[in-house]
């Protein structure tokens, strides 16, 4: 088994930037647990795909770990579970911490304070589990991609099983400044990660496993090495390599990490699985461990609470559905210093619409910056065509050109220049000397294109429905015409038969009359013959 190969060949990825990490603020303490909130607001859509369907009603009593909503069949979806015991007091729309600022259907639980689990017990026969059983339990646990993608893990593994996967890549880079939830998980619970990795490796049948970790996390790296050495891993699972990569943002992007570790570039419009690669986050691996070994669903996650306006920066394991303001208070929010409250990091995060919004499976960091801590958004100036944005783009795009197309609302050109390959990492905006909010333009352009596609789709549906209606009316018209023709033909045949029958009847009547006349004539003749006296005869 290769634990750590310092000579492992690495490949560079284009662009990227060096940022101030600020990770030391929160990665030196133990993982704390959040205080139980009186109310939990659990969204039914915490994943890419269709929202889960609720299976509880208002007034129901629920236990911790109980299924609240099931994944929809035949579509991408994920299960939702109760984070604590209590009573369902509402199922209604609530505001979410999401860039759109939109609300979503949530199940509201008033907790009872007992935090009582459903009946469950640890799995004893791990080695006997089949691929199908592993994936099924992962699906039942509601696990999604915890690195930010939020793609349900079970369907992703199922697709991988149907293809040939050579390499499982575990993303342990965590490249964005301030965020340390993955780092602290690797330091404190490395065994869970390694055992979860082995389960996923077995499920997809991968021959190799590469754990990519940035070289600014020596404690986490050593903890993973120690965890691997501490287990008697079967030879078939033994090829696991922990590889340190340069700390350069965004090395933790899926395509960038794949390129650094394998030298392969995922083509535009393709997926890693097209290259025989599947990528998962370390936190996802730990969630798989909890689901299989402990038989516990995904009802909590580690969240980094940090920033200059936080008195005690730390990582807290938070129950899903806990209001954001609860954990900010627990970490010591200094309200007088607050400038911004950002969900995520300073590069890809977004402003929290309301601190009453709940923590979800997607929440990895809450950054509360003090005044002047982050670069303030200075007024944008005209582009000076310095090309720094192009040099920093990790996807080898042309941000300057995309900016002009987005500004001009040129949808066709934006797509021709691969706008949707943009991972919105923020490198271009970070290096722009003109302070142009490039990523905002790209997000807006993407939204515009998606709306245009949706409108085009609706237009096609309306056109198809109209054409179908015309075809239906034409079929009805033809059917009626055919029925009318058949009725006329039937009537004509009936008339012909009736006429023929009338002719036969008239002929028969004539024959009858003729027969009657002959009979009467014969009878008259006979009567006349009887009444005539006989003639005299000569003697």
C-alpha positions as CSV (number, residue, x, y, z in Angstrom):
1,X,0.0,0.0,0.0
2,X,1.3,3.4,-0.9
3,X,0.6,5.8,2.0
4,X,2.3,8.9,0.9
5,X,4.4,9.3,-2.2
6,X,6.5,12.5,-2.2
7,X,7.8,11.7,-5.7
8,X,4.3,11.3,-7.1
9,X,4.2,13.1,-10.4
10,X,1.8,16.1,-10.4
11,X,0.5,18.0,-13.4
12,X,-0.3,21.7,-13.3
13,X,-3.7,23.2,-14.1
14,X,-4.1,26.5,-15.9
15,X,-4.6,29.7,-14.1
16,X,-5.4,29.8,-10.4
17,X,-4.3,32.3,-7.7
18,X,-2.6,32.3,-4.4
19,X,-4.8,33.5,-1.6
20,X,-4.4,34.3,2.1
21,X,-5.6,31.2,3.8
22,X,-6.9,32.6,7.2
23,X,-7.4,28.9,8.1
24,X,-5.5,29.2,11.4
25,X,-8.4,31.1,12.9
26,X,-10.6,27.9,13.2
27,X,-8.5,24.8,12.6
28,X,-6.8,24.6,16.0
29,X,-9.8,23.7,18.2
30,X,-11.8,20.5,18.7
31,X,-15.1,19.9,16.9
32,X,-17.9,21.3,19.1
33,X,-21.5,20.3,18.9
34,X,-24.3,22.8,18.3
35,X,-26.8,23.5,21.0
36,X,-30.3,22.0,20.4
37,X,-32.5,24.6,18.9
38,X,-36.2,24.8,20.0
39,X,-37.2,24.8,16.3
40,X,-35.7,23.0,13.3
41,X,-36.6,24.1,9.8
42,X,-35.7,21.2,7.5
43,X,-35.9,21.9,3.8
44,X,-37.2,19.2,1.4
45,X,-34.7,20.3,-1.3
46,X,-31.1,20.1,0.0
47,X,-29.7,18.5,-3.1
48,X,-29.5,18.8,-6.9
49,X,-32.7,17.4,-8.5
50,X,-36.3,17.1,-7.4
51,X,-37.4,17.9,-3.8
52,X,-38.2,15.0,-1.6
53,X,-41.9,14.1,-1.0
54,X,-43.0,14.5,2.7
55,X,-44.4,11.4,4.4
56,X,-45.3,13.1,7.7
57,X,-48.2,15.4,8.6
58,X,-48.6,18.3,10.9
59,X,-49.1,17.1,14.4
60,X,-47.0,13.9,14.0
61,X,-44.4,13.0,16.6
62,X,-41.0,12.2,15.1
63,X,-37.8,10.7,16.4
64,X,-34.2,11.6,15.5
65,X,-33.2,9.9,12.3
66,X,-36.8,9.2,11.2
67,X,-37.6,9.6,7.5
68,X,-39.5,12.9,6.9
69,X,-39.5,12.8,3.1
70,X,-38.6,10.2,0.6
71,X,-36.7,10.6,-2.7
72,X,-38.9,10.8,-5.7
73,X,-38.8,7.7,-8.0
74,X,-37.2,7.7,-11.4
75,X,-35.6,11.2,-10.9
76,X,-32.6,12.6,-9.1
77,X,-33.6,13.1,-5.5
78,X,-32.5,12.4,-1.9
79,X,-34.1,11.3,1.4
80,X,-34.7,13.8,4.2
81,X,-34.6,12.8,7.9
82,X,-35.5,14.4,11.3
83,X,-32.4,15.9,13.0
84,X,-34.0,15.6,16.5
85,X,-37.1,14.3,18.2
86,X,-40.2,16.4,18.5
87,X,-43.5,17.3,16.9
88,X,-44.1,18.5,13.3
89,X,-45.8,21.9,13.8
90,X,-45.8,23.0,10.1
91,X,-45.0,22.1,6.6
92,X,-44.6,25.5,4.8
93,X,-42.5,27.7,2.7
94,X,-39.4,29.2,4.5
95,X,-36.6,31.4,3.3
96,X,-33.4,29.5,2.6
97,X,-29.8,30.6,2.6
98,X,-29.4,30.4,-1.2
99,X,-28.0,32.8,-3.8
100,X,-31.5,33.1,-5.3
101,X,-33.0,34.3,-2.1
102,X,-36.0,32.2,-2.7
103,X,-38.0,30.2,-0.2
104,X,-38.6,26.4,-0.2
105,X,-41.0,23.9,1.4
106,X,-39.7,23.0,4.8
107,X,-40.8,20.7,7.6
108,X,-40.8,22.6,10.9
109,X,-40.1,20.5,14.1
110,X,-40.6,21.8,17.6
111,X,-38.0,19.8,19.5
112,X,-38.9,18.1,22.7
113,X,-35.4,18.3,24.3
114,X,-34.9,14.6,24.5
115,X,-33.0,14.2,21.2
116,X,-34.3,10.6,21.1
117,X,-33.1,8.4,18.3
118,X,-35.2,5.9,16.3
119,X,-34.3,2.3,17.0
120,X,-31.0,1.5,15.2
121,X,-27.9,-0.6,15.8
122,X,-24.4,-0.7,14.3
123,X,-23.8,-3.0,11.3
124,X,-21.8,-6.0,12.3
125,X,-21.2,-7.7,8.9
126,X,-19.6,-5.0,6.9
127,X,-17.5,-7.3,4.7
128,X,-20.5,-9.3,3.6
129,X,-22.3,-6.3,2.2
130,X,-22.8,-6.3,-1.6
131,X,-22.5,-3.4,-3.9
132,X,-26.2,-3.1,-4.2
133,X,-26.6,-3.1,-0.4
134,X,-24.0,-0.5,0.1
135,X,-25.5,1.9,-2.4
136,X,-29.0,1.2,-1.1
137,X,-28.0,2.2,2.4
138,X,-26.3,5.3,1.2
139,X,-29.5,6.3,-0.6
140,X,-31.6,5.5,2.4
141,X,-29.3,7.8,4.5
142,X,-29.9,10.8,2.2
143,X,-26.2,11.3,1.5
144,X,-25.3,14.0,-1.1
145,X,-22.0,15.4,-2.3
146,X,-20.8,17.4,0.7
147,X,-18.1,19.3,-1.2
148,X,-20.7,21.7,-2.5
149,X,-22.1,19.9,-5.6
150,X,-25.0,18.3,-3.6
151,X,-25.5,15.6,-6.2
152,X,-27.2,12.6,-4.5
153,X,-24.4,10.0,-3.8
154,X,-26.4,6.8,-4.5
155,X,-27.4,7.7,-8.1
156,X,-23.8,8.8,-8.7
157,X,-22.4,5.5,-7.5
158,X,-25.1,3.6,-9.4
159,X,-24.0,5.3,-12.6
160,X,-20.4,4.5,-11.9
161,X,-21.2,0.8,-11.3
162,X,-22.8,0.7,-14.8
163,X,-19.5,2.0,-16.3
164,X,-15.9,1.1,-15.9
165,X,-14.3,3.2,-13.1
166,X,-10.6,2.8,-12.7
167,X,-9.8,5.5,-10.2
168,X,-11.7,6.9,-7.1
169,X,-10.4,10.4,-6.3
170,X,-11.1,11.8,-2.8
171,X,-11.1,15.6,-2.7
172,X,-9.4,16.7,0.5
173,X,-8.0,19.9,-0.9
174,X,-10.4,22.4,0.7
175,X,-8.7,25.3,-1.1
176,X,-11.0,28.2,-0.3
177,X,-9.8,30.7,2.3
178,X,-11.2,30.6,5.9
179,X,-13.0,27.2,5.4
180,X,-11.6,24.4,7.6
181,X,-14.4,21.9,8.1
182,X,-12.8,19.2,6.0
183,X,-9.4,19.9,7.5
184,X,-10.6,19.5,11.1
185,X,-12.6,16.4,10.1
186,X,-9.5,14.8,8.8
187,X,-7.5,15.7,11.9
188,X,-10.1,14.5,14.4
189,X,-12.0,11.6,12.6
190,X,-9.6,10.2,9.9
191,X,-10.7,6.6,10.6
192,X,-14.3,7.4,9.5
193,X,-13.0,8.9,6.3
194,X,-10.8,5.9,5.4
195,X,-13.5,3.3,6.2
196,X,-16.0,5.3,4.2
197,X,-13.5,5.5,1.3
198,X,-13.1,1.7,1.3
199,X,-16.9,1.3,1.1
200,X,-17.2,3.6,-1.9
201,X,-14.1,2.0,-3.5
202,X,-15.8,-1.4,-3.1
203,X,-19.1,-0.2,-4.4
204,X,-17.7,1.2,-7.7
205,X,-15.0,-1.5,-8.1
206,X,-12.3,1.1,-8.5
207,X,-8.7,-0.3,-8.7
208,X,-7.0,2.8,-7.5
209,X,-7.8,5.5,-4.9
210,X,-6.0,8.9,-4.8
211,X,-6.5,11.3,-1.9
212,X,-5.6,14.8,-3.0
213,X,-4.7,17.1,-0.1
214,X,-3.1,20.5,-0.2
215,X,0.3,20.8,1.3
216,X,-0.8,23.4,3.9
217,X,-2.6,20.7,5.9
218,X,0.3,18.6,7.4
219,X,-1.7,17.5,10.5
220,X,-4.6,16.3,8.5
221,X,-2.3,14.5,6.1
222,X,-0.5,12.7,8.9
223,X,-3.8,11.8,10.5
224,X,-5.0,10.0,7.3
225,X,-1.7,8.2,7.0
226,X,-1.9,7.0,10.6
227,X,-5.5,5.9,10.1
228,X,-4.6,3.8,7.1
229,X,-1.7,2.2,9.0
230,X,-4.0,1.4,11.8
231,X,-6.3,-0.9,9.8
232,X,-5.7,-4.4,8.3
233,X,-7.0,-3.5,4.9
234,X,-7.5,-6.4,2.5
235,X,-4.9,-6.5,-0.4
236,X,-7.7,-5.9,-3.0
237,X,-8.4,-2.5,-1.3
238,X,-4.8,-1.7,-0.5
239,X,-3.9,0.7,-3.3
240,X,-4.7,4.0,-1.6
241,X,-2.3,6.9,-2.2
242,X,-2.3,10.2,-0.2
243,X,-0.9,12.9,-2.4
244,X,0.0,16.4,-1.4
245,X,-0.6,19.0,-4.0
246,X,0.4,22.7,-4.1
247,X,-1.9,25.0,-2.2
248,X,-3.2,27.0,-5.1
249,X,-6.8,28.1,-5.5
250,X,-9.0,26.5,-6.9
251,X,-7.0,23.2,-6.7
252,X,-10.1,21.7,-5.0
253,X,-12.3,22.1,-8.0
254,X,-13.2,18.7,-9.4
255,X,-11.7,19.1,-12.8
256,X,-8.6,20.9,-11.5
257,X,-7.9,18.2,-8.9
258,X,-8.3,15.5,-11.6
259,X,-5.9,17.3,-13.9
260,X,-3.3,17.7,-11.1
261,X,-3.4,14.1,-10.0
262,X,-3.8,12.3,-13.3
263,X,-2.8,14.7,-16.0
264,X,-6.2,14.1,-17.7
265,X,-8.4,17.0,-18.7
266,X,-12.2,16.5,-18.5
267,X,-13.5,17.7,-21.9
268,X,-16.1,20.4,-22.1
269,X,-19.6,18.8,-21.7
270,X,-18.2,15.6,-20.4
271,X,-18.0,14.0,-16.9
272,X,-15.1,12.5,-15.0
273,X,-16.7,9.1,-15.4
274,X,-16.1,9.4,-19.1
275,X,-12.5,9.1,-18.2
276,X,-13.0,6.2,-15.8
277,X,-12.8,8.5,-12.8
278,X,-15.2,9.3,-10.0
279,X,-14.6,12.0,-7.4
280,X,-16.0,12.4,-3.9
281,X,-15.3,14.7,-0.9
282,X,-13.8,13.6,2.4
283,X,-17.0,14.7,4.3
284,X,-19.0,12.5,1.9
285,X,-16.8,9.6,2.8
286,X,-17.4,10.2,6.5
287,X,-21.1,10.4,5.9
288,X,-20.9,7.0,4.1
289,X,-19.2,5.6,7.2
290,X,-21.9,6.9,9.5
291,X,-24.6,5.4,7.2
292,X,-23.1,1.9,6.9
293,X,-21.2,1.3,10.1
294,X,-23.5,3.2,12.5
295,X,-26.7,2.9,10.5
296,X,-27.3,6.7,10.9
297,X,-28.6,9.0,8.2
298,X,-27.2,12.4,7.2
299,X,-28.7,14.7,9.8
300,X,-25.7,16.9,10.7
301,X,-22.6,18.4,9.3
302,X,-19.5,20.2,10.4
303,X,-19.7,24.0,9.8
304,X,-16.8,26.4,10.0
305,X,-17.8,29.6,11.9
306,X,-15.1,32.2,11.4
307,X,-14.3,35.8,10.5
308,X,-13.2,38.9,12.3
309,X,-16.6,39.5,13.8
310,X,-16.6,36.1,15.6
311,X,-15.1,36.0,19.0
312,X,-14.4,32.2,19.1
313,X,-13.8,31.0,15.5
314,X,-14.3,27.2,15.5
315,X,-15.9,24.2,13.7
316,X,-19.3,23.1,15.0
317,X,-21.2,19.9,14.2
318,X,-24.6,21.4,13.5
319,X,-27.9,19.6,13.2
320,X,-29.6,20.1,9.8
321,X,-32.4,22.7,10.2
322,X,-30.7,24.7,13.0
323,X,-31.2,28.5,12.5
324,X,-28.0,30.2,11.5
325,X,-28.3,32.8,14.3
326,X,-28.1,30.0,16.9
327,X,-24.7,28.9,16.0
328,X,-23.4,32.5,15.4
329,X,-24.4,33.2,19.0
330,X,-22.7,30.0,20.2
331,X,-19.5,31.1,18.5
332,X,-19.6,34.6,20.0
333,X,-21.0,37.0,17.4
334,X,-19.7,40.5,17.9
335,X,-22.6,42.5,16.3
336,X,-20.8,45.8,16.5
337,X,-18.0,44.5,14.2
338,X,-20.2,42.8,11.6
339,X,-19.8,44.0,8.0
340,X,-20.9,40.9,6.0
341,X,-22.3,37.5,6.8
342,X,-21.3,35.1,4.0
343,X,-22.4,31.5,3.5
344,X,-19.3,29.8,2.2
345,X,-15.9,31.4,1.6
346,X,-14.9,34.8,0.4
347,X,-14.3,33.6,-3.2
348,X,-17.5,31.6,-4.0
349,X,-19.7,32.4,-1.0
350,X,-22.8,34.7,-1.0
351,X,-24.5,37.0,1.4
352,X,-26.9,35.3,3.8
353,X,-30.4,36.7,3.1
354,X,-31.5,36.1,6.7
355,X,-29.8,34.6,9.8
356,X,-33.1,32.9,10.5
357,X,-32.4,30.6,7.5
358,X,-31.5,27.1,8.5
359,X,-28.3,25.2,8.1
360,X,-28.6,22.6,5.3
361,X,-26.4,19.8,3.9
362,X,-24.8,22.4,1.7
363,X,-23.6,24.7,4.6
364,X,-19.9,24.3,5.0
365,X,-18.9,27.7,6.4
366,X,-20.4,30.9,7.8
367,X,-18.0,33.8,7.4
368,X,-18.8,36.9,9.4
369,X,-16.3,39.5,8.3
370,X,-15.4,42.6,10.3
371,X,-15.3,46.0,8.8
372,X,-12.4,46.3,6.4
373,X,-11.5,42.6,6.7
374,X,-12.5,41.7,3.1
375,X,-11.9,43.8,0.1
376,X,-14.8,46.2,-0.2
377,X,-16.5,46.3,-3.6
378,X,-15.0,49.4,-5.1
379,X,-16.8,51.0,-8.1
380,X,-16.2,49.1,-11.3
381,X,-14.1,50.9,-13.9
382,X,-13.8,50.3,-17.6
383,X,-11.9,47.2,-18.7
384,X,-8.2,48.0,-19.6
385,X,-7.7,44.7,-21.4
386,X,-4.9,43.6,-19.2
387,X,-5.8,39.9,-19.7
388,X,-5.2,39.1,-16.0
389,X,-8.6,37.4,-15.9
390,X,-7.6,35.1,-18.8
391,X,-4.3,34.2,-17.1
392,X,-6.0,33.3,-13.8
393,X,-8.9,31.3,-15.2
394,X,-8.5,27.6,-14.3
395,X,-10.9,26.6,-17.0
396,X,-8.9,28.3,-19.8
397,X,-11.8,30.5,-20.7
398,X,-11.7,34.1,-22.0
399,X,-13.5,36.0,-19.2
400,X,-12.9,39.3,-20.9
401,X,-14.8,38.2,-24.0
402,X,-17.5,36.5,-21.9
403,X,-17.9,39.8,-20.0
404,X,-18.6,41.7,-23.2
405,X,-21.1,39.1,-24.4
406,X,-22.8,38.9,-21.0
407,X,-23.0,42.7,-20.9
408,X,-24.5,42.8,-24.4
409,X,-26.9,39.9,-23.6
410,X,-25.5,38.0,-26.5
411,X,-26.7,34.5,-25.6
412,X,-25.4,32.7,-28.6
413,X,-21.8,34.1,-28.4
414,X,-21.7,33.4,-24.6
415,X,-22.5,29.7,-25.3
416,X,-20.0,29.5,-28.1
417,X,-17.3,30.7,-25.7
418,X,-18.3,27.9,-23.2
419,X,-19.9,30.1,-20.5
420,X,-21.3,27.0,-18.7
421,X,-17.7,25.7,-18.3
422,X,-17.2,28.5,-15.8
423,X,-17.0,27.1,-12.3
424,X,-17.6,30.6,-10.8
425,X,-14.4,30.3,-8.7
426,X,-14.0,34.1,-8.6
427,X,-10.3,34.1,-9.7
428,X,-11.1,36.6,-12.6
429,X,-12.9,39.0,-10.3
430,X,-10.2,38.7,-7.7
431,X,-7.4,39.8,-10.0
432,X,-9.3,42.4,-12.0
433,X,-7.7,45.8,-11.5
434,X,-10.8,47.5,-12.7
435,X,-12.9,45.8,-10.0
436,X,-15.4,44.5,-12.5
437,X,-17.7,41.9,-10.8
438,X,-17.1,39.4,-13.6
439,X,-18.6,36.4,-11.8
440,X,-21.8,38.3,-11.2
441,X,-22.1,39.0,-15.0
442,X,-21.5,35.3,-15.7
443,X,-24.1,34.2,-13.2
444,X,-26.5,36.6,-14.7
445,X,-25.8,35.5,-18.2
446,X,-26.2,31.8,-17.2
447,X,-29.6,32.7,-15.6
448,X,-30.6,34.5,-18.7
449,X,-29.6,31.6,-20.9
450,X,-31.5,29.1,-18.7
451,X,-34.5,31.3,-18.7
452,X,-34.3,31.5,-22.5
453,X,-34.0,27.7,-22.7
454,X,-36.9,27.3,-20.4
455,X,-39.0,29.8,-22.5
456,X,-37.9,28.0,-25.7
457,X,-38.9,24.7,-24.1
458,X,-42.2,26.1,-23.0
459,X,-42.7,27.6,-26.5
460,X,-41.9,24.2,-28.1
461,X,-44.4,22.6,-25.7
462,X,-47.0,25.1,-26.6
463,X,-46.3,24.7,-30.3
464,X,-46.4,21.0,-30.0
465,X,-49.7,21.2,-28.1
466,X,-51.1,23.5,-30.7
467,X,-50.0,21.2,-33.5
468,X,-51.4,18.2,-31.7
469,X,-54.7,20.1,-31.2
470,X,-54.9,20.9,-34.9
471,X,-54.1,17.2,-35.7
472,X,-56.7,16.1,-33.2
473,X,-59.3,18.4,-34.7
474,X,-58.3,17.3,-38.2
475,X,-58.7,13.6,-37.1
476,X,-62.0,14.4,-35.6
477,X,-63.1,16.2,-38.8
478,X,-61.9,13.2,-40.9
479,X,-63.6,10.8,-38.5
480,X,-66.9,12.7,-38.7
481,X,-66.6,12.9,-42.5
482,X,-65.9,9.2,-42.7
483,X,-68.8,8.5,-40.4
484,X,-71.1,10.7,-42.5
485,X,-69.9,9.0,-45.7
486,X,-70.6,5.6,-44.1
487,X,-74.0,6.7,-42.9
488,X,-74.9,8.0,-46.4
489,X,-73.7,4.8,-48.0
490,X,-75.6,2.8,-45.5
491,X,-78.7,4.9,-46.2
492,X,-78.3,4.6,-49.9
493,X,-78.0,0.8,-49.6
494,X,-81.1,0.7,-47.4
495,X,-83.0,2.8,-49.9
496,X,-81.9,0.5,-52.7
497,X,-83.0,-2.5,-50.7
498,X,-86.3,-0.9,-49.8
499,X,-86.9,0.0,-53.4
500,X,-86.0,-3.5,-54.5
501,X,-88.3,-4.9,-51.8
502,X,-91.0,-2.5,-52.9
503,X,-90.7,-3.7,-56.5
504,X,-90.8,-7.3,-55.4
505,X,-93.8,-6.5,-53.3
506,X,-95.6,-4.8,-56.2
507,X,-94.8,-7.7,-58.5
508,X,-96.0,-10.2,-55.9
509,X,-99.2,-8.1,-55.5
510,X,-99.8,-8.1,-59.3
511,X,-99.3,-11.8,-59.4
512,X,-101.7,-12.2,-56.5
513,X,-104.2,-9.9,-58.1
514,X,-103.8,-11.8,-61.4
515,X,-104.3,-15.1,-59.6
516,X,-107.3,-13.8,-57.8
517,X,-108.7,-12.5,-61.1
518,X,-108.2,-15.8,-62.8
519,X,-109.7,-17.6,-59.8
520,X,-112.7,-15.3,-59.8
521,X,-113.1,-15.6,-63.6
522,X,-112.9,-19.4,-63.3
523,X,-115.5,-19.3,-60.5
524,X,-117.8,-17.1,-62.5
525,X,-117.5,-19.4,-65.5
526,X,-118.3,-22.4,-63.4
527,X,-121.4,-20.6,-61.9
528,X,-122.5,-19.6,-65.4
529,X,-122.2,-23.1,-66.6
530,X,-124.3,-24.4,-63.8
531,X,-127.2,-21.9,-64.3
532,X,-127.5,-22.6,-68.1
533,X,-130.4,-25.2,-68.9
534,X,-129.4,-28.2,-71.0
535,X,-130.2,-28.1,-74.8
536,X,-133.1,-30.2,-76.3
537,X,-132.0,-33.3,-78.3
538,X,-133.7,-34.8,-81.5
539,X,-135.4,-38.1,-81.1
